[in-house]
Amino acid sequence: MSDKILHTANLSVGYKDRTVLSSLNLNLNKGQLTCLLGPNGSGKSTLIRTLAGIQKPLLGMVTLQGKSLREVSPKTLAKQLSLVLTDRVTPGNLTVYGLVSLGRFPYTTWMGSLTGEDKDVIQWALEITGTMQFANRHIGELSDGEKQKVMIARALAQQTDLIILDEPTAHLDSPNRIEIFHLLRELVSSGHRAILISTHDIDTAIANADKLWLVANQSISQGAPEDLVLDGRLEKAFTKEGLSFNYSLGRFEKAINNNGLKVLIKGSSLSAYWTESALRRAGFQPVEHLPQVTIEVFDDGSTRKWILNNQLEITTIEELLTKLNTYENEME
Ligand SMILES: Nc1ncnc2c1ncn2[C@@H]1O[C@H](COP(=O)(O)OP(=O)(O)OP(=O)(O)O)[C@@H](O)[C@H]1O
């Protein structure tokens, strides 16, 4: 049995008089969480709609479980692929339980009655997504984060090996975003599912995805996040957005024309990491050579201190930044 759940061959996607992405030879594999990253308007939703069979390819083809998507009946498709579209309006008068049970539609009879097995699956979907506690509430009464988890529960109730989510973490706060990514990781860890999500959350995607699909030059580069970081493809894809990738902190930052004080940070503890983060935010330049100021960071797990230019002892990052500002002003 192949590990490939979905495959595209020379696929082009777009609209009648406009190709958005082309030459796409992509794979979604079992046991993998893939994140689709790209700037606004680069074609993520267009690709997702094409992979889900909602929109026709302009060229090439999509293969799902070894069969061309064109030949898969709607009922079979619903047993193989579930789709979560963030901005789709969900009827507020449905209860959470009612919405999640809609996920069982490919399996129920024409009368739509739920069997014991259907009910077990719904129960599992509610439990794993942590939405059981509000099963009887109406969708309209939920927060965005809760609603998003319910939409994922509905997709899970559909029991498909492929789940595609278009921006599932848009509108969510940081803890909820992390929780959703954590849930998606748990879902792929069972080994038989593949999950594709499109997101603007680059840092969380780098930390959690097994693979990235990176929109660049009207096509897509794919690879492990770390490979795309190290060979510079990730940074290149976002340079137009005015972002630069900070390789030591592993995250994107707004590219600034930085003429701040050059600072050498000595130390490799967690405190050194956060010192660098604070210094960059404040406009100082962490450097390896020819510093104007040297900071030694000490951290033995219980006490932290910073020694500025081998003399001045400082106990908080806030105080350190104040001292560096004073130092910089004196030098001008
Ligand atoms: N129905 C349509 N007809 C023609 N062009 C369209 C249509 N829908 C979207 N487009 C265009 O296709 C391009 C890709 O749009 P798409 O929505 O796929 O991008 P996206 O990467 O999902 O964007 P975002 O991150 O902003 O959601 C855009 O230039 C958009 O204007």
The ligand as an SDF file (V2000), in Angstrom:
LIG
                    3D

 31 33  0  0  0  0  0  0  0  0999 V2000
  -13.5460   33.6790   -8.6130 N   0  0  0  0  0  0  0  0  0  0  0  0
  -12.4080   34.2270   -9.0100 C   0  0  0  0  0  0  0  0  0  0  0  0
  -12.2200   34.6420  -10.2890 N   0  0  0  0  0  0  0  0  0  0  0  0
  -11.0560   35.1780  -10.7060 C   0  0  0  0  0  0  0  0  0  0  0  0
   -9.9750   35.3640   -9.9110 N   0  0  0  0  0  0  0  0  0  0  0  0
  -10.0910   34.9770   -8.6350 C   0  0  0  0  0  0  0  0  0  0  0  0
  -11.2950   34.3860   -8.1020 C   0  0  0  0  0  0  0  0  0  0  0  0
  -11.0900   34.0890   -6.7970 N   0  0  0  0  0  0  0  0  0  0  0  0
   -9.8340   34.4730   -6.5070 C   0  0  0  0  0  0  0  0  0  0  0  0
   -9.2250   35.0070   -7.6120 N   0  0  0  0  0  0  0  0  0  0  0  0
   -7.8370   35.5060   -7.7160 C   0  0  0  0  0  0  0  0  0  0  0  0
   -6.9370   34.4140   -7.6330 O   0  0  0  0  0  0  0  0  0  0  0  0
   -5.7740   34.7700   -6.9000 C   0  0  0  0  0  0  0  0  0  0  0  0
   -5.5610   33.7700   -5.7760 C   0  0  0  0  0  0  0  0  0  0  0  0
   -6.5980   33.9330   -4.8210 O   0  0  0  0  0  0  0  0  0  0  0  0
   -6.7390   32.9840   -3.5420 P   0  0  0  0  0  0  0  0  0  0  0  0
   -7.9710   33.3960   -2.8140 O   0  0  0  0  0  0  0  0  0  0  0  0
   -6.6100   31.5770   -3.9820 O   0  0  0  0  0  0  0  0  0  0  0  0
   -5.4300   33.4090   -2.7200 O   0  0  0  0  0  0  0  0  0  0  0  0
   -5.0250   33.0530   -1.2150 P   0  0  0  0  0  0  0  0  0  0  0  0
   -3.5760   32.6980   -1.2250 O   0  0  0  0  0  0  0  0  0  0  0  0
   -5.9730   32.0610   -0.6350 O   0  0  0  0  0  0  0  0  0  0  0  0
   -5.2320   34.4690   -0.5300 O   0  0  0  0  0  0  0  0  0  0  0  0
   -5.4440   34.8680    1.0260 P   0  0  0  0  0  0  0  0  0  0  0  0
   -4.2100   34.4570    1.7660 O   0  0  0  0  0  0  0  0  0  0  0  0
   -5.5610   36.3590    0.9380 O   0  0  0  0  0  0  0  0  0  0  0  0
   -6.6910   34.1880    1.5100 O   0  0  0  0  0  0  0  0  0  0  0  0
   -5.9840   36.2080   -6.4130 C   0  0  0  0  0  0  0  0  0  0  0  0
   -5.2860   37.0790   -7.2540 O   0  0  0  0  0  0  0  0  0  0  0  0
   -7.4740   36.4150   -6.5430 C   0  0  0  0  0  0  0  0  0  0  0  0
   -7.7730   37.7550   -6.8320 O   0  0  0  0  0  0  0  0  0  0  0  0
  1  2  1  0
  2  3  1  0
  2  7  2  0
  3  4  2  0
  4  5  1  0
  5  6  2  0
  6  7  1  0
  6 10  1  0
  7  8  1  0
  8  9  2  0
  9 10  1  0
 10 11  1  0
 11 12  1  0
 11 30  1  0
 12 13  1  0
 13 14  1  0
 13 28  1  0
 14 15  1  0
 15 16  1  0
 16 17  2  0
 16 18  1  0
 16 19  1  0
 19 20  1  0
 20 21  2  0
 20 22  1  0
 20 23  1  0
 23 24  1  0
 24 25  2  0
 24 26  1  0
 24 27  1  0
 28 29  1  0
 28 30  1  0
 30 31  1  0
M  END
$$$$
